[in-house]
């Protein structure tokens, strides 16, 4: 059985790459931190890997908007290789800044990834609070198709968020309808009982339809604002000394599912 290999993209301002690498390796994969300049020089390098991860952070200082500069750099230099990677049936995950990048690239919601042009159809805008939100939130699992969340025994999970631009907004009124119809909404912000809500601070940013994560129609590309890589161990939980925390942790479920999928399908 193969050991899944993870291509973890980094650049100036990325700051969650080591946590992402640790989570994938804890799940049974091997991870390499690859700078965007290395990928541009060795365009086919990505095809040695099974999973592409866009970790969190503030790529290029979020100048021109969160994720915009790195997304444009990818479009101009390695877009063809990225699309080939996806069309080969491999996995992509974007966390926080990574989710912002995936929307700017047009890979999410990704209604038609066979097209030669990938329009931007959603964005992640400034939080309603007007400030950086750093807190733990409850999430209601909403999609049966996402590879990263399939076959879970948990419909509600608890993860940290840390962002200033996390408000999910469809750029066209039909986009939300398509997301619902295709079952592409993976997580919604929720109250402690699992009820989705726009109530602050349970919904930390005012996202449309309480959306915290979406996938493409195949379920193989996941973008999410919360940080699963920051909840790898029970001691990461803010109440670990007072509550019995389940193993594997809510965060590790994401990475374990990805590794399992590669071992069984690629």
Secondary structure as UniProt FT lines:
FT   STRAND          5..10
FT   TURN            12..13
FT   HELIX           17..26
FT   TURN            27..28
FT   STRAND          30..35
FT   HELIX           36..41
FT   HELIX           43..48
FT   STRAND          51..54
FT   HELIX           59..62
FT   TURN            63..64
FT   TURN            66..67
FT   HELIX           68..77
FT   HELIX           79..87
FT   TURN            88..89
FT   STRAND          91..95
FT   HELIX           97..105
FT   TURN            111..114
FT   STRAND          122..125
FT   TURN            128..129
FT   STRAND          133..141
FT   HELIX           147..149
FT   TURN            150..151
FT   STRAND          156..163
FT   STRAND          167..170
FT   HELIX           173..181
FT   TURN            182..183
FT   STRAND          185..190
FT   TURN            192..193
FT   TURN            200..202
FT   HELIX           208..210
FT   STRAND          211..215
FT   TURN            217..218
FT   STRAND          221..224
FT   HELIX           228..230
FT   HELIX           234..236
FT   TURN            238..242
FT   HELIX           250..265
//
